[in-house]
Amino acid sequence: METQDQPTGKRRRVPRAAQLVIGAVASVAMIATLTVTGLEQRSDAASGYQAALGGRQLSIMAPANPGGGWDQTSRAVQASLADIVGRSEVYNVGGAGGTIGLPQFVRHSGEANELMVTGAIMVGAILTNESEASLEDVDMLARLTTEYLVVAVPASSPIQTMEELGDAMAADVGSVSIAGGSAGGVEQVLAGLIAQAVGADPAQVSYVAHSGGGEALTTMLSGSSTAGISGISELAPYIADGSMRALAVSSPEELETLPGVPSLRESGIDVELQNWRGIAAPRGLEDDERAALVSMLDEMRDSETWRQILDDRGWGDAYLTGPELEAFIDEEQQTTEQVLRSIGLVD
């Protein structure tokens, strides 16, 4: 590197050490500029989110008791938004597949700081419970995750395989009790579809419904039911420690998260079913408020915290917003109603 003296124009060589210092200073200056720019952009985004929230703390309703998939999802959203909007609150309103919490949530019309986790279970529960409110009464912001279900028995059960459980259901479906989540939810739908696939009457399934995943787990672990159905993330710890024995998963094939556990189809039962969970806001938001909330969820979806939670829990990244989400919800409602009618859960 050379510099030009003033005013003679003679050039002098800069020592190598000085060149390195100059280069390092330039690099630091560039990094500092980029960092400041990034912080400014981050600050602008955070300010936009806070403006949409009206300066109030974000509240997230889990419309189920603690311990289940909606509760886990609500707290995963809370953790993933901590660096984006700061502190938030999760509260539980359990019962009836979310149809106790849903009417309460609807009353928050126009309040952008109120969110609710929802999903496939609520779609079915709205129909089976003849709910006074439906998903038409909320503003669906995003579909977040998908998850397959596990059919399992307590470790002390004499049932060793899914084939054995299917045979028992075919012989006397009413004598085989199956514990799961709320009535009309995906767990009961799966129980009905399994019964139908083995030639039993799905309307005669002895299904033991619970308000939350934690309660269902208590029934399963105690051996009070023949078998249980729940999401992978809820049962995986108990399968891993040997408390529960997984018989099959509702995926098309064996999953990496449950090695050695066959799918229902691999067990000779032609059934596949996937749960999904999403997040909604109340109706009545301003366009800019809604756009800010979706942008907030976009940022959450791309965060390292959220990606790590998906990996840890075995949840599928099913992020969907906008018109595609609206089309998905419409199709899901129609399909769920058809399935519930086919297995006799609704008239």
N, C-alpha and C positions, 0 to 999 in steps of 0.2 A: 504494500500500500504506500502511495506517495501523496504528499501535500504540497501546495504551492505557496512559497513565501510571498509576502506583500512588502514593498511594491515591486521588487526586482523580478519576480516571476520564476526565481530559481526553485527547483524542486529538492525536497529533502526526504529521505526514507524514514518511515516510522518504524520503530523496533517491533519485532514480532510479538513480544509480550503486550505492547500497547495495542497492536491490531486485535489481539484476542480480547483485551479488555473492552475495546470499542465495539467489537462484535457482540460480546456478552451483554453490554449495556443496551445495544440496539434490540437484541432478542428479548431482554427483560422488558424493555419499553413496549415492544410489540405484544408480548403476553399480557402485560398490564392493561394495554389498550383493549385487547380482546376480552379480558376478564371484566373490566369495567363495563364494556359494551354488553356482555352477557348478563352482568348483574343489573344493568339498567333495564334490559329487556325483561328479565325475570321480575324485577320490581314493578314494571308496568303491568305485567300479566297478573301478579298478585294483587295489585291495586284494583285491577278490573274485576277480579273475583270478589274482593272485599266489597266493592261498590255494589255488585250484584246481590251480595248477601245482606246489604243494608247495614253493614257494620256489626251484624249479629253473628254469634257462633253457629257453626253448622251443626244441625241435629240430624241423625240418621236413625230411622225406625227399622228395627228388625221385627217383623210381624210374627214372631214365634218366640217361644221360651229359649233361654240360654242353652247353648251346646250343640245346636243343629246347624244345618248349612246356611240358613239365612243369617243366623247370629254370627257364624264364622265369616261370612261374606261382608257383613256390616263392619265388623272389626278389622277386616283386611282393608276395606275402603278407608276406614278411619286412619289406620297406620300409614297407608300409602299417600294420604292427603296431608299428613302432618307437616311435611316440608313445603307444601304448596299453599295451604290456607291456614296452617296453625292448628290449634286445638279444636276438637269437635267432640260431640257427645253421641253415644250410641245408647238407645233405650229399647226395651223389649215390650211388645204387646202381643202376647201369645194367644193361640187358640184358633180352632176351625180353619186350618190351612191359610191363615192370614186374613180371613174374612171378619175377624173382630178388629184387627188393627186397621184394615183398609178403610172402613167408614170413618174412623177417627182421623186418619191421614187426610182424607178428602176435605175435611173441615179447614185445613190449612191453606185454603185457596189464596193464591197470590203471594205466598210466603216462600221466597226463593231460598231461604236458609234451611228449609225442611226437605229431606230426601227420604225415600223408603226403598228398601231392597225387596224385590219381588221375583217371580219366576214361574216355572211350569206348574209347581204345586198350587199356586194361587189360581191359575187358569182353571184347573179342575175343581178346586174347592169352591170357586164362585158358582159353578154349575151345580155341584152336588149339595151345597148348602143353601142354594137359592138366595145368594147374598144380595143385600140391599144396594151394594155398590159393586162396580166392576172396573176393569182396567180402562174402560172408556172414560172413567171419571178422574183419571190421573194423566199426567203428561210423561210418557215413557221417554227417558233420555238415552239409555244405552242398554244393550245386552252385554253382559260382562264375561260370563264363563259358561262352560258346559262341563258336565260330569256324568260318568256312567255309574250305575248302581251295582251293589254287591248283594248276593243272596248268601247268607251265612247262618251257621248254627253254633250254639255254645260248644266249647271243647268237650264237654261231657256227653254230648248227644251221640246216640248210636248211629245216626245218619252220617255217612262218610262222603257221599257224592251227590251231585245234582240229580243224577239218574234215580237214585234211591228216593230222594224227596219227590221227584216227579211221579214215581210209581205210587208213593203213598197218597199223593193228591188224586191220582187217577182212581185209586181204589176207594177212597172216602175223603173227598175234598174238605168236608166240614170238620173232620177230625184233625186236620193239619192247621194249627193256628200260626199266623204270620204277623209279626210285629213290624210296625213302620210308623211313618209320620201321619199327618192329618188325613182324614177321610177325603177321598177324591184326588189325593196327590199322586205323584208319579210312582210312589212305592206301592200304593194300592192298585194303580193301573197295571204295574208290572206283575203283581200277584195275580190279577185277573187274566192277563194275557198268558201267563204261564199255565194257569188252570185250563184256559181255552185250548192251548197248544197240546196239552196232554189228554184232552178229551173230557175234561170235567166241566161242570157248570160254573162259570166265573162268578155268577151272582151268589153262589153258595160258599164262596171262599170265606173262611173264618179269619177276618182281618182285624187285628187289634190296633186301633188308631191311637196316636199320641199327639199332644200339642207341640212337642218339640223333639229334636233329635236326642237330647239328653235323657228324656223320659223313656223314649223308645229303646235306647241302649241299656237302660236299667232292666227293662223287661227281657231283652235279648240275653243279657249276661246272666240273669237269674235263672234262666231256663224256664220261665213262665210261659213262653211260647215255643212252638216247635222250631221255628226259624225266624229270621228277621231280614228285612231289606232296608238298606240305607246307602248313602253316597260313599264313595271310596274314602274321602278324607275323614269321614266320621268313624268308619270301621277299621281303617288301616292300622291304627295303633293297637287295637285289640286283637287283630289278626296277627300282627307282628309279635306281640307278647304271648301268643298262644291261648288267649282267653276265648277267642272265637275262631271257628274254622270256616274259611271261605269256600263255598261250593261252586259258584259261577259268577261271572260278571255279565252285564247287559250290553257289552260291546260286541262288535262283529267278530273279534278274535282276542286272543290273550293279550294282556297289557303289560308293559314293562314295569309299571308300578305294582303289579300283583303277579309276579312270576310264578308259573306253575298252576295258576288258577284258570280253568278253561272258561270260554264264553258259553252262554246258554246254547248257542247254535252248535258249538263243538260238543255239547252235552246232549245233543239230539232234540233240543227244544228250540224251534224256529222263532225266536223272539229277539228283538233288539230295541233298546230304549235309552234315551239320553235325557238327563235333566239339564235345565238351563236356569241361570239367574241373571237378573238385571237390576236396574235402578231407575226410580221414577221421581218426578217432582209433582207438586200440586198443580192443578189447572190455574189459569189466571195470571201467569207470569208475563211480564213484558218481553218483547222479542230480544232486547239486548240482555236481559237477565237470563233468559233461556240459553242464548248463544254463549254467554260466559260460563254457565254451568257445564255445557257440553265441552267447551274448550278446557275447562278444569279437569273433566274426566278424560279427555284426550291426553292431557299431560300426565295424569295419574297412570293411565294405561302404559305409557312409555317409560315410567319410572322404574328404577332398579328394584325398589321395594316391592312393587306390584309383581314384577316378573319373577322375583324370588319366591313370593307367596304362591304363585301359580305352580312353580316347580315343586315346592315343598308339599303342596296339598294334592298335586296331581290333577289340577283343574285345567281344562282346555281354554285357550285364549279365543273367545268367540265374540270379540268386541264388534259391535254394530250400532250405528246411529242413523238418523235421517230417514228418508223414504224407504230405504231397505229394511230398517227396523219396523216401520209401520206395516209394511207388507208381511214381514215375518210374524208379527203379533196377530194380524188378521188370519193368516194361515194356521197358526198355532191354535187359535181359539176354535176354528172350524174342525181341525183334525182332532183336537182333544174331545170335543163334543161327540164326534163320530165314534171315537174309541170308547168313551164312557157309555154310549148307547149300546155299542156292540157287546159289552161285557155286563150290561144290566145295571150300571151304577146310576144312570139317569133315565127317565122315561122318554 
